[in-house]
Amino acid sequence: MKFELNKLPHGASDEELLNEVKRVAELIPDTIISRKKFDELSKISSVWLRRKFGSWEDTLKLCGLEHRYSGKPVSEKMKKQVAQKLSDTELIEELQRVAKRIGKKELSEQEFNENSEFATNVIKRRFGNWTEGLKLAGLETTIGKSRYTEFDCFENLLTV
């Protein structure tokens, strides 16, 4: 009977860690390597690998297994998480800054995401929902408004 340690030692090298990921990948028949399945079979926690290499996606990339990642790609915005340190006032000022930058009094979530260092989810979590954040910033919401003017509608009728 061959004895093997259940866990890798704390001082394991990057090469040893990545070899463990590759070993476990061979044991998982699924196309995707989920962190949950990995943790069941591995001698090291996926949490530790995420801390060491930046993300689960980055860990799989280093092993040449990026095609077996299924999660949402982790953006630079997500890694920085700038907004966690901001006050409510600073978040409201960011909403106003973005609106001013694009020259509008109403702001869609997409417009905010494209023009800010952080995503609308921060506003939603902090203020309860997107509309409430806009109200606090003195802005209008695009929700419930038609994206087409009356003129656009009549022009479409003529085209049809």
N, CA, C and O atoms as a DFTB+ gen file, in Angstrom:
640 C
 N C O
     1  1       0.838      -1.172       0.000
     2  2       0.000       0.000       0.000
     3  2       0.890       1.244       0.000
     4  3       1.815       1.354       0.805
     5  1       0.602       2.184      -0.911
     6  2       1.392       3.401      -1.021
     7  2       0.752       4.494      -0.169
     8  3      -0.453       4.733      -0.251
     9  1       1.581       5.160       0.660
    10  2       1.063       6.228       1.506
    11  2       1.260       7.562       0.800
    12  3       2.351       7.867       0.318
    13  1       0.171       8.368       0.744
    14  2       0.255       9.704       0.176
    15  2      -0.360      10.690       1.149
    16  3      -1.349      10.386       1.816
    17  1       0.234      11.881       1.226
    18  2      -0.316      12.929       2.063
    19  2      -1.658      13.389       1.487
    20  3      -1.831      13.445       0.269
    21  1      -2.596      13.715       2.363
    22  2      -3.893      14.214       1.922
    23  2      -3.839      15.676       1.511
    24  3      -4.698      16.142       0.763
    25  1      -2.853      16.394       1.983
    26  2      -2.711      17.815       1.679
    27  2      -1.291      18.104       1.234
    28  3      -0.352      17.430       1.659
    29  1      -1.131      19.092       0.390
    30  2       0.204      19.539       0.008
    31  2       0.791      20.341       1.162
    32  3       0.044      20.989       1.894
    33  1       2.104      20.313       1.343
    34  2       2.718      21.090       2.423
    35  2       2.570      22.591       2.168
    36  3       2.440      23.026       1.023
    37  1       2.590      23.373       3.242
    38  2       2.415      24.826       3.133
    39  2       3.463      25.480       2.258
    40  3       3.170      26.490       1.618
    41  1       4.648      24.957       2.205
    42  2       5.722      25.553       1.414
    43  2       5.789      25.048      -0.014
    44  3       6.820      25.202      -0.670
    45  1       4.728      24.454      -0.507
    46  2       4.737      23.883      -1.858
    47  2       5.039      24.967      -2.891
    48  3       4.561      26.097      -2.787
    49  1       5.836      24.600      -3.881
    50  2       6.213      25.549      -4.936
    51  2       5.043      25.765      -5.899
    52  3       4.081      24.997      -5.913
    53  1       5.145      26.813      -6.692
    54  2       4.120      27.082      -7.704
    55  2       3.980      25.884      -8.647
    56  3       2.874      25.511      -9.040
    57  1       5.103      25.302      -8.995
    58  2       5.087      24.144      -9.896
    59  2       4.312      22.976      -9.276
    60  3       3.531      22.313      -9.957
    61  1       4.531      22.731      -7.992
    62  2       3.815      21.654      -7.307
    63  2       2.313      21.937      -7.254
    64  3       1.494      21.036      -7.430
    65  1       1.968      23.191      -7.010
    66  2       0.550      23.574      -6.958
    67  2      -0.121      23.364      -8.315
    68  3      -1.214      22.804      -8.400
    69  1       0.544      23.818      -9.366
    70  2      -0.029      23.689     -10.705
    71  2      -0.084      22.226     -11.158
    72  3      -1.000      21.826     -11.876
    73  1       0.905      21.435     -10.731
    74  2       0.864      20.000     -11.035
    75  2      -0.322      19.331     -10.350
    76  3      -0.921      18.404     -10.895
    77  1      -0.658      19.805      -9.151
    78  2      -1.818      19.267      -8.440
    79  2      -3.104      19.600      -9.198
    80  3      -4.004      18.766      -9.292
    81  1      -3.189      20.800      -9.731
    82  2      -4.366      21.189     -10.524
    83  2      -4.484      20.275     -11.744
    84  3      -5.572      19.791     -12.057
    85  1      -3.381      20.042     -12.421
    86  2      -3.380      19.174     -13.608
    87  2      -3.767      17.740     -13.247
    88  3      -4.510      17.085     -13.977
    89  1      -3.246      17.254     -12.096
    90  2      -3.572      15.895     -11.645
    91  2      -5.069      15.754     -11.421
    92  3      -5.687      14.792     -11.875
    93  1      -5.646      16.719     -10.717
    94  2      -7.075      16.672     -10.414
    95  2      -7.902      16.825     -11.695
    96  3      -8.952      16.198     -11.836
    97  1      -7.433      17.651     -12.619
    98  2      -8.149      17.846     -13.886
    99  2      -8.326      16.526     -14.629
   100  3      -9.352      16.297     -15.269
   101  1      -7.326      15.667     -14.539
   102  2      -7.413      14.358     -15.194
   103  2      -8.450      13.452     -14.529
   104  3      -8.978      12.538     -15.163
   105  1      -8.737      13.708     -13.256
   106  2      -9.708      12.895     -12.520
   107  2     -11.159      13.343     -12.760
   108  3     -12.102      12.608     -12.465
   109  1     -11.317      14.540     -13.292
   110  2     -12.659      15.087     -13.510
   111  2     -13.047      14.883     -14.965
   112  3     -12.471      15.503     -15.859
   113  1     -14.032      14.007     -15.208
   114  2     -14.402      13.701     -16.583
   115  2     -15.204      14.822     -17.262
   116  3     -15.265      14.887     -18.490
   117  1     -15.810      15.690     -16.469
   118  2     -16.621      16.776     -17.032
   119  2     -15.747      17.730     -17.840
   120  3     -14.537      17.818     -17.628
   121  1     -16.370      18.429     -18.752
   122  2     -15.656      19.437     -19.528
   123  2     -15.198      20.570     -18.628
   124  3     -14.105      21.109     -18.800
   125  1     -16.033      20.924     -17.679
   126  2     -15.775      22.042     -16.782
   127  2     -15.154      21.537     -15.471
   128  3     -15.541      20.493     -14.947
   129  1     -14.186      22.301     -14.958
   130  2     -13.612      21.986     -13.651
   131  2     -14.182      22.999     -12.665
   132  3     -13.720      24.138     -12.597
   133  1     -15.173      22.585     -11.911
   134  2     -15.753      23.485     -10.914
   135  2     -14.859      23.479      -9.680
   136  3     -14.169      22.499      -9.399
   137  1     -14.884      24.579      -8.960
   138  2     -14.088      24.651      -7.730
   139  2     -14.583      23.626      -6.722
   140  3     -13.785      23.047      -5.984
   141  1     -15.875      23.400      -6.683
   142  2     -16.438      22.437      -5.735
   143  2     -15.899      21.036      -6.005
   144  3     -15.444      20.351      -5.089
   145  1     -15.951      20.615      -7.261
   146  2     -15.460      19.278      -7.622
   147  2     -13.947      19.189      -7.391
   148  3     -13.439      18.170      -6.923
   149  1     -13.244      20.261      -7.724
   150  2     -11.802      20.299      -7.506
   151  2     -11.481      20.099      -6.026
   152  3     -10.613      19.298      -5.679
   153  1     -12.181      20.825      -5.157
   154  2     -11.922      20.744      -3.719
   155  2     -12.185      19.347      -3.154
   156  3     -11.544      18.939      -2.186
   157  1     -13.121      18.618      -3.752
   158  2     -13.410      17.254      -3.294
   159  2     -12.255      16.303      -3.577
   160  3     -12.043      15.343      -2.835
   161  1     -11.507      16.566      -4.647
   162  2     -10.483      15.630      -5.098
   163  2      -9.040      16.087      -4.867
   164  3      -8.106      15.298      -5.013
   165  1      -8.865      17.339      -4.512
   166  2      -7.527      17.916      -4.467
   167  2      -6.878      17.871      -3.088
   168  3      -7.532      17.688      -2.061
   169  1      -5.572      18.046      -3.116
   170  2      -4.784      18.117      -1.893
   171  2      -4.548      19.569      -1.483
   172  3      -3.789      19.846      -0.555
   173  1      -5.198      20.478      -2.174
   174  2      -5.102      21.898      -1.837
   175  2      -6.427      22.569      -2.166
   176  3      -7.124      22.158      -3.094
   177  1      -6.766      23.582      -1.418
   178  2      -8.036      24.274      -1.590
   179  2      -7.997      25.224      -2.790
   180  3      -6.981      25.866      -3.057
   181  1      -9.105      25.300      -3.498
   182  2      -9.204      26.240      -4.614
   183  2      -9.125      27.682      -4.107
   184  3      -8.703      28.574      -4.842
   185  1      -9.528      27.910      -2.863
   186  2      -9.433      29.252      -2.272
   187  2      -7.964      29.674      -2.189
   188  3      -7.615      30.807      -2.521
   189  1      -7.118      28.758      -1.748
   190  2      -5.689      29.055      -1.660
   191  2      -5.126      29.354      -3.050
   192  3      -4.332      30.281      -3.209
   193  1      -5.524      28.589      -4.039
   194  2      -5.039      28.804      -5.409
   195  2      -5.496      30.160      -5.945
   196  3      -4.742      30.845      -6.636
   197  1      -6.735      30.546      -5.625
   198  2      -7.244      31.853      -6.062
   199  2      -6.424      32.975      -5.434
   200  3      -6.090      33.959      -6.095
   201  1      -6.107      32.819      -4.164
   202  2      -5.284      33.844      -3.493
   203  2      -3.880      33.908      -4.091
   204  3      -3.322      34.988      -4.284
   205  1      -3.334      32.760      -4.373
   206  2      -1.957      32.662      -4.869
   207  2      -1.821      33.180      -6.306
   208  3      -0.867      33.889      -6.626
   209  1      -2.786      32.820      -7.173
   210  2      -2.658      33.132      -8.604
   211  2      -3.631      34.201      -9.102
   212  3      -3.634      34.521     -10.291
   213  1      -4.445      34.752      -8.223
   214  2      -5.326      35.852      -8.614
   215  2      -6.781      35.496      -8.779
   216  3      -7.652      36.256      -8.357
   217  1      -7.066      34.355      -9.383
   218  2      -8.444      33.908      -9.577
   219  2      -8.420      32.445      -9.992
   220  3      -7.369      31.904     -10.335
   221  1      -9.582      31.812      -9.958
   222  2      -9.689      30.427     -10.404
   223  2      -9.401      30.349     -11.907
   224  3      -8.747      29.421     -12.383
   225  1      -9.901      31.332     -12.629
   226  2      -9.665      31.386     -14.076
   227  2      -8.167      31.494     -14.370
   228  3      -7.656      30.789     -15.241
   229  1      -7.461      32.372     -13.649
   230  2      -6.016      32.529     -13.854
   231  2      -5.264      31.237     -13.531
   232  3      -4.305      30.882     -14.216
   233  1      -5.705      30.539     -12.486
   234  2      -5.074      29.274     -12.107
   235  2      -5.184      28.261     -13.240
   236  3      -4.205      27.610     -13.604
   237  1      -6.394      28.137     -13.794
   238  2      -6.591      27.192     -14.897
   239  2      -5.794      27.604     -16.136
   240  3      -5.275      26.748     -16.853
   241  1      -5.695      28.904     -16.389
   242  2      -4.908      29.386     -17.531
   243  2      -3.445      28.982     -17.399
   244  3      -2.824      28.545     -18.368
   245  1      -2.899      29.132     -16.195
   246  2      -1.498      28.772     -15.966
   247  2      -1.233      27.291     -16.231
   248  3      -0.110      26.893     -16.539
   249  1      -2.283      26.488     -16.105
   250  2      -2.155      25.042     -16.341
   251  2      -2.532      24.664     -17.768
   252  3      -2.500      23.488     -18.129
   253  1      -2.885      25.646     -18.572
   254  2      -3.321      25.356     -19.936
   255  2      -4.718      24.765     -19.982
   256  3      -5.065      24.063     -20.932
   257  1      -5.518      25.040     -18.972
   258  2      -6.862      24.465     -18.864
   259  2      -7.961      25.520     -18.939
   260  3      -9.074      25.294     -18.463
   261  1      -7.654      26.670     -19.535
   262  2      -8.635      27.744     -19.579
   263  2      -9.939      27.338     -20.271
   264  3     -10.999      27.892     -19.981
   265  1      -9.855      26.379     -21.178
   266  2     -11.052      25.889     -21.878
   267  2     -11.989      25.120     -20.945
   268  3     -13.119      24.807     -21.317
   269  1     -11.521      24.819     -19.740
   270  2     -12.358      24.084     -18.780
   271  2     -12.905      24.991     -17.672
   272  3     -13.402      24.512     -16.653
   273  1     -12.806      26.293     -17.887
   274  2     -13.344      27.283     -16.945
   275  2     -14.741      27.672     -17.412
   276  3     -14.959      27.919     -18.598
   277  1     -15.686      27.724     -16.475
   278  2     -17.057      28.033     -16.880
   279  2     -17.596      29.314     -16.285
   280  3     -18.638      29.807     -16.718
   281  1     -16.919      29.852     -15.318
   282  2     -17.441      31.031     -14.639
   283  2     -17.363      32.280     -15.474
   284  3     -16.803      32.296     -16.571
   285  1     -17.936      33.317     -14.929
   286  2     -17.895      34.620     -15.565
   287  2     -16.453      35.106     -15.546
   288  3     -15.787      35.014     -14.514
   289  1     -15.960      35.622     -16.669
   290  2     -14.595      36.147     -16.660
   291  2     -14.441      37.251     -15.611
   292  3     -15.311      38.109     -15.470
   293  1     -13.350      37.219     -14.896
   294  2     -13.097      38.204     -13.855
   295  2     -12.401      39.394     -14.495
   296  3     -11.280      39.275     -14.989
   297  1     -13.068      40.542     -14.484
   298  2     -12.525      41.743     -15.105
   299  2     -11.596      42.462     -14.140
   300  3     -11.563      42.158     -12.948
   301  1     -10.845      43.413     -14.666
   302  2      -9.975      44.228     -13.825
   303  2     -10.806      45.016     -12.815
   304  3     -10.392      45.204     -11.671
   305  1     -12.000      45.482     -13.252
   306  2     -12.903      46.196     -12.346
   307  2     -13.226      45.332     -11.134
   308  3     -13.199      45.800      -9.996
   309  1     -13.534      44.052     -11.396
   310  2     -13.913      43.141     -10.318
   311  2     -12.741      42.901      -9.365
   312  3     -12.930      42.815      -8.152
   313  1     -11.541      42.796      -9.914
   314  2     -10.371      42.540      -9.083
   315  2     -10.070      43.725      -8.170
   316  3      -9.704      43.540      -7.010
   317  1     -10.226      44.944      -8.695
   318  2      -9.914      46.141      -7.913
   319  2     -10.943      46.410      -6.823
   320  3     -10.575      46.795      -5.713
   321  1     -12.208      46.217      -7.117
   322  2     -13.319      46.491      -6.201
   323  2     -13.167      47.855      -5.541
   324  3     -13.236      47.993      -4.320
   325  1     -12.960      48.849      -6.384
   326  2     -12.742      50.220      -5.946
   327  2     -13.897      50.731      -5.092
   328  3     -13.674      51.405      -4.087
   329  1     -15.111      50.418      -5.478
   330  2     -16.297      51.014      -4.870
   331  2     -16.530      50.605      -3.419
   332  3     -17.222      51.320      -2.693
   333  1     -15.981      49.494      -2.978
   334  2     -16.190      49.060      -1.595
   335  2     -15.727      50.100      -0.589
   336  3     -16.291      50.218       0.500
   337  1     -14.700      50.851      -0.957
   338  2     -14.123      51.828      -0.036
   339  2     -14.790      53.194      -0.135
   340  3     -14.485      54.088       0.654
   341  1     -15.692      53.365      -1.091
   342  2     -16.323      54.665      -1.294
   343  2     -17.524      54.870      -0.372
   344  3     -18.239      53.925      -0.039
   345  1     -17.726      56.103       0.025
   346  2     -18.893      56.454       0.844
   347  2     -20.114      56.593      -0.058
   348  3     -19.992      56.606      -1.283
   349  1     -21.288      56.697       0.553
   350  2     -22.516      56.909      -0.217
   351  2     -22.409      58.193      -1.040
   352  3     -22.816      58.231      -2.202
   353  1     -21.872      59.216      -0.442
   354  2     -21.717      60.505      -1.131
   355  2     -20.828      60.362      -2.355
   356  3     -21.132      60.918      -3.411
   357  1     -19.738      59.626      -2.226
   358  2     -18.829      59.429      -3.357
   359  2     -19.492      58.628      -4.477
   360  3     -19.241      58.892      -5.653
   361  1     -20.333      57.655      -4.126
   362  2     -21.059      56.892      -5.147
   363  2     -22.053      57.784      -5.884
   364  3     -22.192      57.692      -7.104
   365  1     -22.737      58.639      -5.143
   366  2     -23.687      59.569      -5.764
   367  2     -22.937      60.530      -6.690
   368  3     -23.404      60.832      -7.788
   369  1     -21.782      61.004      -6.246
   370  2     -20.966      61.881      -7.081
   371  2     -20.504      61.174      -8.354
   372  3     -20.398      61.799      -9.409
   373  1     -20.229      59.877      -8.256
   374  2     -19.831      59.108      -9.446
   375  2     -20.984      59.011     -10.433
   376  3     -20.777      59.139     -11.640
   377  1     -22.193      58.786      -9.937
   378  2     -23.368      58.777     -10.817
   379  2     -23.498      60.119     -11.537
   380  3     -23.729      60.165     -12.745
   381  1     -23.349      61.194     -10.793
   382  2     -23.462      62.534     -11.374
   383  2     -22.336      62.806     -12.365
   384  3     -22.562      63.418     -13.409
   385  1     -21.133      62.359     -12.047
   386  2     -19.990      62.557     -12.936
   387  2     -20.207      61.868     -14.279
   388  3     -19.947      62.445     -15.335
   389  1     -20.688      60.620     -14.224
   390  2     -20.923      59.865     -15.459
   391  2     -22.021      60.527     -16.290
   392  3     -21.894      60.652     -17.508
   393  1     -23.092      60.948     -15.632
   394  2     -24.189      61.616     -16.347
   395  2     -23.687      62.891     -17.021
   396  3     -24.023      63.166     -18.173
   397  1     -22.885      63.661     -16.302
   398  2     -22.345      64.906     -16.860
   399  2     -21.411      64.605     -18.029
   400  3     -21.423      65.304     -19.042
   401  1     -20.613      63.570     -17.877
   402  2     -19.639      63.196     -18.916
   403  2     -20.329      62.854     -20.230
   404  3     -19.853      63.228     -21.302
   405  1     -21.453      62.140     -20.145
   406  2     -22.151      61.766     -21.384
   407  2     -23.226      62.785     -21.766
   408  3     -23.890      62.644     -22.793
   409  1     -23.391      63.812     -20.927
   410  2     -24.290      64.903     -21.249
   411  2     -25.759      64.558     -21.154
   412  3     -26.551      64.990     -21.991
   413  1     -26.139      63.782     -20.144
   414  2     -27.537      63.372     -19.991
   415  2     -27.995      63.553     -18.549
   416  3     -27.190      63.516     -17.619
   417  1     -29.304      63.749     -18.380
   418  2     -29.913      63.796     -17.039
   419  2     -30.527      62.447     -16.677
   420  3     -30.924      62.221     -15.534
   421  1     -30.599      61.564     -17.653
   422  2     -31.065      60.202     -17.387
   423  2     -29.918      59.267     -17.725
   424  3     -29.126      59.538     -18.628
   425  1     -29.835      58.177     -16.999
   426  2     -28.668      57.308     -17.119
   427  2     -29.105      55.854     -17.103
   428  3     -29.784      55.411     -16.177
   429  1     -28.715      55.115     -18.130
   430  2     -29.022      53.680     -18.149
   431  2     -27.892      52.925     -17.454
   432  3     -26.791      53.448     -17.283
   433  1     -28.177      51.719     -17.069
   434  2     -27.157      50.886     -16.421
   435  2     -25.992      50.641     -17.369
   436  3     -24.831      50.673     -16.961
   437  1     -26.307      50.399     -18.627
   438  2     -25.265      50.137     -19.621
   439  2     -24.347      51.352     -19.780
   440  3     -23.127      51.204     -19.848
   441  1     -24.926      52.543     -19.840
   442  2     -24.126      53.759     -19.964
   443  2     -23.207      53.938     -18.758
   444  3     -22.047      54.325     -18.901
   445  1     -23.737      53.654     -17.575
   446  2     -22.921      53.771     -16.368
   447  2     -21.770      52.770     -16.393
   448  3     -20.625      53.131     -16.122
   449  1     -22.069      51.516     -16.716
   450  2     -21.032      50.476     -16.745
   451  2     -19.920      50.808     -17.729
   452  3     -18.752      50.517     -17.475
   453  1     -20.285      51.417     -18.853
   454  2     -19.298      51.744     -19.886
   455  2     -18.444      52.960     -19.523
   456  3     -17.371      53.152     -20.096
   457  1     -18.904      53.774     -18.587
   458  2     -18.219      55.035     -18.301
   459  2     -17.723      55.173     -16.862
   460  3     -17.275      56.250     -16.469
   461  1     -17.793      54.119     -16.085
   462  2     -17.375      54.182     -14.690
   463  2     -16.345      53.101     -14.381
   464  3     -16.230      52.110     -15.102
   465  1     -15.597      53.310     -13.296
   466  2     -14.615      52.311     -12.869
   467  2     -15.271      51.122     -12.190
   468  3     -14.624      50.093     -11.993
   469  1     -16.531      51.240     -11.830
   470  2     -17.217      50.119     -11.200
   471  2     -18.590      49.931     -11.829
   472  3     -19.043      50.762     -12.616
   473  1     -19.245      48.834     -11.477
   474  2     -20.489      48.433     -12.128
   475  2     -21.718      48.864     -11.322
   476  3     -21.620      49.235     -10.153
   477  1     -22.855      48.803     -11.973
   478  2     -24.126      49.203     -11.362
   479  2     -24.483      48.354     -10.148
   480  3     -25.259      48.797      -9.300
   481  1     -23.942      47.158     -10.045
   482  2     -24.247      46.295      -8.899
   483  2     -23.911      46.981      -7.578
   484  3     -24.592      46.773      -6.575
   485  1     -22.862      47.798      -7.580
   486  2     -22.467      48.519      -6.377
   487  2     -23.577      49.481      -5.967
   488  3     -23.937      49.560      -4.793
   489  1     -24.111      50.203      -6.929
   490  2     -25.188      51.162      -6.669
   491  2     -26.419      50.415      -6.147
   492  3     -27.057      50.848      -5.187
   493  1     -26.740      49.304      -6.782
   494  2     -27.915      48.516      -6.380
   495  2     -27.777      47.988      -4.959
   496  3     -28.721      48.055      -4.171
   497  1     -26.594      47.461      -4.633
   498  2     -26.391      46.918      -3.284
   499  2     -26.442      48.024      -2.226
   500  3     -27.039      47.855      -1.163
   501  1     -25.816      49.140      -2.530
   502  2     -25.716      50.213      -1.545
   503  2     -27.048      50.911      -1.311
   504  3     -27.393      51.233      -0.174
   505  1     -27.810      51.148      -2.403
   506  2     -29.032      51.947      -2.283
   507  2     -30.315      51.143      -2.447
   508  3     -31.407      51.712      -2.421
   509  1     -30.200      49.840      -2.613
   510  2     -31.385      48.987      -2.720
   511  2     -31.764      48.637      -4.142
   512  3     -32.169      47.510      -4.425
   513  1     -31.632      49.604      -5.041
   514  2     -31.877      49.349      -6.468
   515  2     -31.307      50.502      -7.290
   516  3     -30.933      51.540      -6.745
   517  1     -31.247      50.314      -8.573
   518  2     -30.662      51.297      -9.493
   519  2     -31.453      52.605      -9.479
   520  3     -30.874      53.691      -9.440
   521  1     -32.773      52.491      -9.512
   522  2     -33.630      53.673      -9.553
   523  2     -33.430      54.552      -8.321
   524  3     -33.394      55.778      -8.433
   525  1     -33.302      53.944      -7.164
   526  2     -33.096      54.715      -5.926
   527  2     -31.772      55.462      -5.962
   528  3     -31.691      56.610      -5.524
   529  1     -30.738      54.819      -6.479
   530  2     -29.438      55.483      -6.615
   531  2     -29.528      56.699      -7.520
   532  3     -28.958      57.748      -7.222
   533  1     -30.249      56.552      -8.631
   534  2     -30.427      57.682      -9.546
   535  2     -31.189      58.822      -8.883
   536  3     -30.836      59.990      -9.044
   537  1     -32.240      58.476      -8.134
   538  2     -33.026      59.505      -7.432
   539  2     -32.141      60.295      -6.474
   540  3     -32.197      61.525      -6.438
   541  1     -31.322      59.582      -5.695
   542  2     -30.442      60.247      -4.730
   543  2     -29.427      61.162      -5.416
   544  3     -28.975      62.149      -4.835
   545  1     -29.076      60.825      -6.646
   546  2     -28.124      61.635      -7.411
   547  2     -28.826      62.751      -8.181
   548  3     -28.175      63.556      -8.848
   549  1     -30.151      62.797      -8.087
   550  2     -30.906      63.831      -8.807
   551  2     -30.996      63.560     -10.295
   552  3     -31.122      64.488     -11.094
   553  1     -30.931      62.284     -10.671
   554  2     -30.979      61.895     -12.081
   555  2     -32.279      61.163     -12.390
   556  3     -32.993      60.717     -11.491
   557  1     -32.564      61.052     -13.669
   558  2     -33.759      60.341     -14.118
   559  2     -33.378      58.945     -14.567
   560  3     -32.244      58.701     -14.981
   561  1     -34.318      58.043     -14.486
   562  2     -34.084      56.668     -14.925
   563  2     -34.635      56.479     -16.330
   564  3     -35.562      57.175     -16.745
   565  1     -34.061      55.540     -17.052
   566  2     -34.558      55.218     -18.388
   567  2     -35.575      54.091     -18.326
   568  3     -36.181      53.743     -19.339
   569  1     -35.765      53.518     -17.143
   570  2     -36.706      52.406     -16.988
   571  2     -38.125      52.908     -17.243
   572  3     -38.534      53.941     -16.714
   573  1     -38.854      52.177     -18.045
   574  2     -40.239      52.524     -18.328
   575  2     -40.386      53.540     -19.441
   576  3     -41.500      53.801     -19.895
   577  1     -39.279      54.122     -19.890
   578  2     -39.343      55.077     -20.987
   579  2     -39.114      54.341     -22.293
   580  3     -38.326      53.399     -22.367
   581  1     -39.807      54.785     -23.302
   582  2     -39.627      54.190     -24.617
   583  2     -38.277      54.597     -25.172
   584  3     -37.858      55.745     -25.017
   585  1     -37.598      53.672     -25.814
   586  2     -36.323      54.031     -26.408
   587  2     -36.495      54.641     -27.784
   588  3     -35.522      55.066     -28.408
   589  1     -37.752      54.688     -28.268
   590  2     -38.050      55.273     -29.564
   591  2     -38.944      56.493     -29.397
   592  3     -39.880      56.486     -28.597
   593  1     -38.650      57.528     -30.151
   594  2     -39.506      58.707     -30.129
   595  2     -40.742      58.423     -30.980
   596  3     -40.800      57.436     -31.714
   597  1     -41.714      59.301     -30.864
   598  2     -42.923      59.182     -31.685
   599  2     -42.557      59.249     -33.162
   600  3     -43.113      58.518     -33.982
   601  1     -41.628      60.122     -33.491
   602  2     -41.156      60.262     -34.876
   603  2     -40.559      58.948     -35.382
   604  3     -40.832      58.533     -36.508
   605  1     -39.730      58.284     -34.536
   606  2     -39.130      56.993     -34.914
   607  2     -40.202      55.963     -35.227
   608  3     -40.068      55.188     -36.174
   609  1     -41.258      55.954     -34.439
   610  2     -42.342      54.985     -34.638
   611  2     -43.052      55.220     -35.969
   612  3     -43.311      54.278     -36.717
   613  1     -43.367      56.494     -36.258
   614  2     -44.044      56.799     -37.533
   615  2     -43.125      56.507     -38.722
   616  3     -43.583      56.011     -39.752
   617  1     -41.863      56.805     -38.587
   618  2     -40.908      56.517     -39.657
   619  2     -40.839      55.017     -39.927
   620  3     -40.740      54.591     -41.078
   621  1     -40.892      54.217     -38.858
   622  2     -40.885      52.764     -39.003
   623  2     -42.131      52.291     -39.714
   624  3     -42.063      51.402     -40.562
   625  1     -43.281      52.879     -39.375
   626  2     -44.551      52.517     -40.046
   627  2     -44.446      52.767     -41.550
   628  3     -44.878      51.939     -42.352
   629  1     -43.876      53.899     -41.929
   630  2     -43.708      54.206     -43.356
   631  2     -42.794      53.208     -44.038
   632  3     -43.029      52.812     -45.180
   633  1     -41.754      52.808     -43.332
   634  2     -40.800      51.842     -43.898
   635  2     -41.463      50.492     -44.109
   636  3     -41.234      49.833     -45.124
   637  1     -42.279      50.083     -43.158
   638  2     -42.962      48.786     -43.235
   639  2     -44.006      48.828     -44.334
   640  3     -44.696      47.836     -44.568
